[in-house]
Amino acid sequence: CRCIYGRLFDSLVTYCNRALNNNDDDKDEGQDSTEASSKSPTPTCKFIGILDIFGFEIMEYNGLETLLINYANESLQQLFCDAIFNAELSLYAAEGILTDEVRALKPPDSRPALELIVGKGSPPGILRLLDAQCETGGNDKANERERIFLSSIHSKHAKHMALAATPPQKKRQLFHISHYAAQVGYTVVNETFISDGWVTTNLDQIPSGLFEALSLSRLPLVLHLASTTTETFNDTTTKSPESTSNTANFFNSSSNQESSSSARPRKMNGSRLKTVSSRFIASMASLNSTLAATDCGFIRCIKPTPRMIPNIFDIDYVREQLRALGLVAATEVLRIGLPQRIEYDQLLAMLPENARKQLNGESKELIVACTLSAFEVSADDYRLGNTRVFFPASALDRINDLLAFDENSDPKRAARIAERLLTAKKTAGQVREYISNAREALVLAHTARGRLPAEILHIASSTQCHDDDEVLLVDENSVYETIIKSAQHATEAVSKSKKMLEQGIKKDSSRYPSAQEMLISIEKEEKRCLEAVKKAEKAQAEAVKQREAIGTAAKIMSQAAALVKSTINAIQETEKFCKQTEAAARRLHIADAKSTAAGADKSAAAADKFSNEASVIKLPAISQQDTRAALQASSRSVTEASQDAYDAAQATEQVLAAVKKLVDEERIEIERMEAERLEAERLKAE
């Protein structure tokens, strides 16, 4: 039924399009229904089209059909965002009214979701992974191919921002996508009820014998639908005129040709399968191409309640739809950018003839500002672009009154408007003076920057007041002190060992045959320790010296950097005030223009003062590189001293161990001799 319905629908679309285009030329005979329905309009074919799309779907069970529907919605949502947001931002930029407030807005973006669904990159999108699984073949039993397909989604797109998290216990059944409207879970492996799997549905195989049965029908329409082969049905890519003429010409002539069909999957160009998803992707691409070539308007439908009950309005449900559809963000863009726009030429055409003569030679912007002032439109109610003026919705009545003005029907009002135009022109002259003052201040500010020496500018851009150097010096100084203490302790230990050994030698040198050699070794280590201590102390003194040099240099450089920064900030303030003065002047806002021009003059004077102070600073002869090099040399010296002290301490420990061994041997010998003496006395007594 789906196959027959599809062919009938395509034939009807083809016939309707030909009738509307009034084009029955033979050159179009080769186009099939899908080509005709999806073909973008030619430059000579003007039309008004209505696209009624199916709504976003979240069902209890979401399969391939739901994914295709939501993909279409996602694609058209991105078209809406591009048309509304990007077009508006481009217009604001072209008109010179793109403010930071507008730049800060973040419109909805469906591109991550579209990339996940139909992306051509690596890894390919979900529907392309499905096509790849369809081409591989395999066992259709027990959802084997669906399991492989689902596994590839979770593995290849695990880090994709649009692939929402799926609970681990459900990853063998479904995956989730973060759509613009909501997060949706799509079931791929379903064992709870009988349905065609994703692979089978995507292949959309036509049963064997279908066309043979249809060819037995007595209805000419059915016979025609059976006359197109499986391979040519729904082929939207490449066809020959011979293979498609029957479908295209059905309503002009019937054909009773017979054709064979089979249940094998349909093929595309070459050996690629013609799947449901591939046809849908091609159809959406063609639709987007057509829509991109037109001037689109949008009607967004809001569902008041999900319960399908009349007279019920679910506020939270509606609010979420407004957010998801991008309507809140779109409204914010239009609110900031002012939704009503009128070109300058259209406004200027409304001026009385004598008024236009009075403003002859002035810029369009000034003439428009004077015109709006003459019609009593507040300066706060519009913004002048490069070619048009922007208004809020609240000022629409006054603008319509301006556009509807006819000087011949109301001469008195025309005279009043001409008088107000003269007043506005005088105001414009005063404002022009403030603009000149602000621009002179800006020139002074830039001159102040040019006065800054190059070496000070370089320091300001590459120096961070040497805070890191100061911290480094403090840390290394504490390390120096620790190393010196270690070396001193090692020296004390060596001296103690030397003293113990000297006392033992004096007592009985004959009992210490190697004592002299040990004493020489200990004296050697004692000398090494003393040298290490001196070396570390010298390195510490050098570091202190370098710290003082760096501290002095850092203060001077920090002072220079601060002055340069203050100069640049003052220049930026001058530029800002100058722009504000010009903006106020364009609206004939004389008070604002006067205030901002004074601000520009004040900030320019500050820039001049700071640059003068910076230019007389004398930088220290020692450079940052010199101080760092000296610091590194001190660090190496202390490290070497530390190693010497460590080696001396290690050698001392070995000597102490030998001394302890000698002392132990002496104690044992004394105890033995004492025992012998006591034994001799006992024997003598007996």
Steps between C-alpha positions, in 0.01 A plus 500: 500500500782739587664438163180558301407806702846648451489458123152646479596797714811571293303483175242746634773740615664484159171573322415790734844656465483479121159661500613781731823559307311487170793307365433188296814523292650176385823591673338428837354166400788317661443641847327272745259608771753534776728710284211723401375539852841574648643703217586858599302765311665645194572874480198541271268303728357722774289332762359523850546177690359379832698241692292323764737279695425223744563592862781385723422154639576324829320167518503215746695307236715709265633318196654592166184680382507726808868577447435605138211723607707664772795535261272695263388723787859550612606598149216748458564640847857577393361670188282714728797591721713590198221709347414686819822531698774500238303726268434746783860499621626550144262793456610660827864463402440647154307793650763564768269441798638163616540557874669287764157422641395343169832316463451345843178327394535129432239379251398132498725280290381169351822427312643256761183289484496509118866400489428204729206384286624553141862617527737394222818533702684247711321337664196518268156593630250252642298460180817445298612237752162334446550500121845349547349222713237438231774457239703252704226237510491243776259304716162666546405269784498607865566867406865422432549779244312750720729412792809562289353829375412617854843403630667706227296807602606479865864428418560741212298793636570452871641853538258678265329792674161419343502134606329515838590263780327162503487294821748209478227239543314641196792545259421162342152618402509872414691827463405861582534821297484854639266674253414869508157417644585222744713195564365193322585132547491283184447127545707290258487154659142422605407161644172590671276508191522400136603767249737539207855583608686811390694315231188340349309827511788689342539246217126529419506191278211453258349148524565266210199464273342835589525647151391175338180513707446869420544435127187281510283793607233638266553861620727707269635692800614183678647366177702818465627484855612143437684599183792672676774264610620471856836652410347819355245553776585791730843548344572869555860503392563400138246374244486467129199640312410149383480363853274776633279603213218263596456654845530853371249451218232298678231766494563563129525139387488162669747224461438133543856388505590211718813498707662259731565567867672328781527519875869587496601844634485788254829650383615856448779614270750221460466253783363721778167407653199724452374504859218687670745718694712584195190605305381707795838673536501584127143629523585726796809633321285588198235662720760707685648610170158618382425677826841668502421648157176657623401777738361301791244604756420287801187411695593319820224290654480463877318210663313627810496165682628146440176349636286584193231661720326823386523825698815388686815713487812344653734794566816295563433285192450806278803678647722203419373496140573870460852444628563188291371660178737793545217751522620648828849558360356634172281745690802613700699566183218705350445687827863605522533569128160681466255315274367786281731621220454771236750596232629856497373576149145407598508743792661780303227477238247606767665840560336817364673648198616812679632289788709293263649821358594619850688175570658478158866397518473331839567128549209259485551405862474862612197564280325192641584605857361849432190349338428275797553792735261713295233230527561485878647152503714470812871438450468205739250332266725431203847398396663614178670239286699556183203481263189480719356604832394245764198547730342311788144376464384771743595773251307347210203740525720808476693351207178416315387858558825622345468271199138600443571874514384706200612863496229599251218376723628678812696815411505629861657185630743505209606850605549388862706206385714729283556726802599205719734389226682833519530464877630148457753626246631757749526228763690289250749785458563509876534125516745506211724722714498241778593231249794711387614545861477129568698416189770751592520335842541164331788633289665628820457159664662318208782754500559415866542134409754587233703683766562179698854359447511163324695331781237600757219371277692173465541470877132572555399227259746234624539568873275396785665720764748218573275350768607151394866598538441626853327178602778297341763693693323450833465128436864456394625705795325260739658210311842662536457526877394136525803387298739707711357351820540150356862571411564642848347191663720280282805701607408462868456124457839469333666707777339278764630187330845653474501583872392147598773347288770734629411410860520130418843539339637689801372231734667209328617548144617141477143374516395707198723391212280681240419796718750732331355424158146565632609826653641616167174403327289685758715812470450487123121478535505779760677722248242414232216590733657832593547586130140402424375728778706792368382438145135489605537817708661678206221387266242620751665841518503524120132408489418771752687747282310391192175516690564864583587573136187326374289673762623842392460420130156351560375811675618727217365270231169459684469875523566534127255219418231658719541836326483336156189310603339817632585679175345226287190487722460876468533473120231231494277718716554786257403279207187385684397858584565605140269224368236594756524863392448405136208277593339778704559744217329270251191514722536877561536424872682823586532438877652155450730626226626779727555261792682233300716756318608632841576141606712450189693818574560396862619148415727636224659736753555203733665303218728795429596527869575127541706482181710800608576334833587170331728660242735648766551172689861374491506125472762310709821397328456143619254306292260231598709245310813605689332462837357165408839378377666608826223336697547176310877513559442540875259211490757277329764597757273413789406171334866406461569599862205290606642199317844552657347524847295188433803306379701613806219395730480160331877450533482610863232243568729231360789621719272511805397142429869400490567689824204329664635165386841581650341612824297181514815292436681695775216438744500128423880483542484683832226268620709197397811628675301581812355147500850351466625714790213392722556135407873532584423653838252222577751230413765670710268517798422129474 
